[in-house]
């Protein structure tokens, strides 16, 4: 099942017995449960202030949490596409 999920470009779900730990994000303003083995990437490389990046070197997986600015000119129904397109354009 995991191989089929990867072949379709999707990651398999985490193992049911995976340990999680609460991690403070953005100076403790938010708390999230992340896999216990994930490390704070800002401990060893620069991460912009509007991002939190956690990674596991053994599995080559990462979680990126980004604070975005509200776009009053964009309808709520269209905001996901707007932000995705904006990110894609910034990475060209």
Buried (B, 14 or more C-beta within 10 A) or exposed (E): EEEEEEEEEEEEEEEEEEEEEEBEBEEEEEEBEBBEBBBBBBEEEEBEEEBBBBBBEEEEBEBEBEEEEEEEEBEEEEEEEBBEEEEEEEEE
